[in-house]
Amino acid sequence: MLELYSTKVFHLAFSMMRNETQAEDVTQEIFLRIWKGLPGYHGGAAISTWIYAIARNTCLTELKRRAVRSTVSFYEPEFEDALDHIPALQTHDPETGVASDLNHMLGQLPEKYRQVITLFYLDERSYEEVAASLGLPLGTVKTFLFRARKQLFQISQRTPQPLTNSLTH
């Protein structure tokens, strides 16, 4: 089960936590909760829906806990993470650049839109599965997807295009 859901759970955690290290920590906590909760799972919902509900709730709990216990520090992990990712933007590997651009664009979306986009497109879930995973009505999922795509388009228009593209057009 771990192999089947680890990447998808991590993507959801990363979309909510917005920090790779925190997402890794929360992902471990999520799988611990899943393991402890397995005896209580009776098949009322699809296993993937049950797992995503645990993942989402664990992330929300962690975000609330961190908001209450926020401190000021001279060491900012987000700043360090940003510095670590700068070389990835200058690589000649097109896949890495695309992933960096996508993460940057997703990071500019409100959390509710980022979650829906991540589940629907990156994890290839159906509208119904996204709705069940996030506890939202189907119409709300479709609305969030529409608005998220619109915002992503606007963000992509603001993102500077590589020099090579502007010279060829």
N, C-alpha and C positions, 0 to 999 in steps of 0.2 A: 504494500500500500504506500509506503514511504516513497518508493521510486516513482510511482504513478502520479502522486499529487505534490511532491516536494517543490517542483518548479512553479506550478500554478499557485500554490499557497504562498511561496516566496514573492511572486509577482504581485499578488494581492497585498501582502504585508508591505512590500516596497512602495506600492502606490499609495498606501495610507500613511506609512511612517516617513516617507520621503528621505530615508537615510539607509544606506545599504547595511551598515553594521547593526543598526537597530532592527531592521527587517530580518536579518539573520537570527538575531537573538529572539525576536518574537516568533519566528517560524519554529524554532526549537520548542518554545513554550506551547505553541499551538499543537505540535505533534505529541507533546507530553499530555496535554489535555485530551486529545483525541484518543490516545492509548488508554488513559484512565477512564474515559467515557464510553469506550467500546462495549463493555458489558451492558450498558444502559441503552444502546442503540437497538431499536426493535424494527427498523425498516419502514417507519412511517413516511419517510422521505428518501429520496435517492441518497446514497452514501456521499456523493459529491456535494449535494446540497447541504447535508448535515456537516460535512467538513468545512465548507465555505462559511456556514453560519458560525461555527466555532472560531474560524480564522478571523472573521470580521469582528466578532464580539471581543476576542482577545486583543486585537489591535485597538479597538475603541477603548477598552479598559486601560490599556497601556498608555494611550494618548491622554486620557483623562488623568491618569496617575502622574504623568510627566508634567501636565499643565499645572496641577496642584503643587508639585514639588519643583517648580522651575527655579533655577539659580542662574546667577551671572558668573561667567567664567571667561578668563582670557584665552583659554583654549577652546576653540569652536570646532567640533568634529565636522560640521557641514562645510566650513571653510577648507579644512584639510581634505575632505572628500572632493570638493570642487577643484582644488589644486591637483589632486591625483588624476582627475579626469581630463585635464587640459591636454596632455600629450595624446590622448585618444582622439581628440579633434584634429590633430595634425598628422595622423597616420595616413598611409596610402592605401590601407585596407578599406574599401568602400563600406563593408558591412559594419565595421566599428563606428565609422562616422555616422551612418544611418541610425544605429542604436543610440549613440550619444545625442543626436539631434532629436530623436523621438523622446528620449528621457527628458531632455531639456523642455521640449514642447509640452509633454504631459505634466511636467512640474509646474507649469504656468496655469493649469486648469484648476478650478475648485475641486475639492476632494470628491464630492459626489459624482462629478463628471469623470474624473480620473478613474474612479472605481468601475464605473459602468463601461468605459472604453477599454480598460484593462481586461475585464472579464469577457466582454463581447468579442473584441478583436484579437487580443493577445492570447487569451485562454480559449478562444473559439467556443464560447458558450452561447446557447440560444437565448432569445429574448426571455423565454419562460424561466430558464435556468438562472439568468442574471437576476430576474425579479425575485425568484425564490431565495437565492443566495443573499441578496441584500435586503430582503423583506420589504420590497417595494411593489406597488401595483404595476402591471404590465404597461399601461399607458405612460406611467411616470418614467419607466426605463426607456421607452421609445422617445419620449420628450427629452430626457437627459442625453441620449445618444445624438439626437438632432442638434441640440444646443452645443454639445461638446464638439461635434464635427464642425459646426459653424465657428466656434471659438478657435479650434485648431487651424482652420483655414485662415482666420484673421491673424493668428500667431505666425503662421508660415509666411504670410505676406510681410510681416515685420522682421522676420529672420533674414539677416544678410545672406544673399546668394553667393556661392563661390564665384571668383573672378572668371573662371573658365566658362561657366554657363552664360554670364553676361556678354562675353565676347563672341559666342557662337550664335547669339540671337540677333 
